[in-house]
Amino acid sequence: MKACARIAVVGVGNDFRRDDGVGWAVVARLRELAERRPWPADIVLATCDGDPARLIALWEGADLAVVVDAAHAHPGTPGRVHRLALREARLSGPPTTSSHGLGLGEAVELARVLGLLPHELIVYAVEGLDGDFGTGLSPDVAAAVDPLADAVEADIARHRHLASGSRP
């Protein structure tokens, strides 16, 4: 795949399954921030239900993709964030599992086979408490949204800095 400057930030989940909507909440927060200080046009903010084909389509052609998703871990700590950075490497098996039928691991491996992986992929998996039907995040997961939006912005800034050829 030819690398380009495009950056994709994808919130994965379901806004009507409580904590499963954390990825959507982070993207909503980033959109709010972008209204106050517009981002370059090559940064795409999107939401997705986790379907591997839709997920791959959103990051196709991206140099950097950042994916935010809810995860379940046993035992879990609601609001705890796991960061996985993949640079043309295999996702051997995350420490958490997705709440979706087909997970991010399947999307990554399918994209690899098809040559559609972004040059760099960062995954934030947020441990949830409540995946029942309904809206609104549990308090611990909601508390993770702003720091996670800040972390995504920092990843984008770091990536842009390195892409510009500057030394950190």
N, C-alpha and C positions, 0 to 999 in steps of 0.2 A: 504494500500500500504506500502511495506517495504521501509524505507528511505535508501538512499545510498548517496555517496559523489558526484555523477554526478551533474553538473550544466549545464543548457541549457539557452542560450541567443538567443532569436528569434526576428528577425526584421520582422514585418508583414507589408504587403502593396503591392504596385505595382510601380515599378521603372519607369514606363511609364505613370504615372498619377501625375506628378509634386510632390507636397508636400506629397502625399500618399506614396512616396518612402522614407520618413524620417527613418522608421525602418530599411530599407535596408542600408541607409547611415550610421546609427549608427553601424550596424554590420560590414560594410566595414571599418569604422574607427577602430573598435576594432581589426579586422584582421590585419590592418596596424600596430597597436601597438603590436600585438602578434608576428609579424615578427621580431620586434626589441628586444623583450624580451619574449621569448616563454612562453606560459601558460601551466599549467599541462594538461595532456591528458584527464582528466575527465571534462574539460570545452568544451562544444560544442557550436559553433557559427553557426547559421543557419538563412535562410530567408524562408518566407512562404507567400503565397497569402491570408492567413486568413481563409482558409477552416478549419472548426472545426476539422475534422478527421485528417488532416495533422498537425494541431497545436498540438493536443493531442498526436499524435505519436512522435512529436519532444520533448515534455516535459515528456513523459511517463518514469517512473523510475528515474526521477530527484528529488534530494532533494531540489534544488532551481531552479526555472525557472524565468527568467526575460524576459518580453515581451515588445517590443517597437513598438508602432503603431501610426498612424496619427489619429486625431480626429477632429470632427467638433463641435463647441459650438456656441450658439447664445445668446448674442453677443460673438464673439470670439476675441482673441488676438493672432495673428499668432506668433508661437514660444513659447507660454506659455506651460509649461510642468506640467502635473498632475501626481502625483505618488500615486498609490494604492497598498498597501501591504496587501496581504491576507494570513493568516496563518490558513488553514483549516476553513475558514469562507466563508460565502455566498457573492457573488457579487450581491448586492441588486439592483443595477442600477447605472451605472457610471454617473458622472456629464457631460460626453460628450458621443457622440455616434460614433461608428465606421463607416467608409465609405464603409464597406463591407456589403453584403446582410445579412448574418448571422454574428453576432458580437462575440466579445470575451466573452461576458456574456453567450451566448449559449454554447460556447466551455467549459467554466468553469463549467456550470451546467451539461453538458453531461459528462464531465470528473469526476465530483463528483459522479454522479449516477453509473458510470462504475468503480469507485474506482481507477481512473487514475490521480487524481490531484497530483501535486508535493506537498511535505510537506510545502513549502513556495513558493508563487507566488507573484512577484512584476510586476506591469504593469505601464509602462510609456506611457501616452497618450499625444501626442504633437499636439496642435491646429495648423491647417494648414490654408493657405490662398487660394491656387490654387490647385484644384483637376482635372483640365482639362488634356487632352492628351498632352504629351510632357515630356521631361526629364529636370532635374534640379530642385532644391528646391528654393522657394522664399527666399529672403535675411534673413528675420526674422527666418524662419524655419532652414535655413542652419546655422545660428548663434547658434542654439540650439544643433547642432550635437556634437561638441567637449565637451561642459560641460555635455551633457547627457552620452557620452561615459565614461567620468570621474566618473559620478554618478554610472553607471553600474559597473565599476571596484571597486568602493568603496563598493557597495552592495556585490559583490563577496568576497572582502577582509573581510568585516564584517561577512559574513556567514561562511567563512573558519575559522575565528578566534573563532567564537562561537562553530562551529562544533568540533574544536580541544579541547574544554573543558576549554579554557582560559576564564578568567573573563575580561570584558572590563575595 
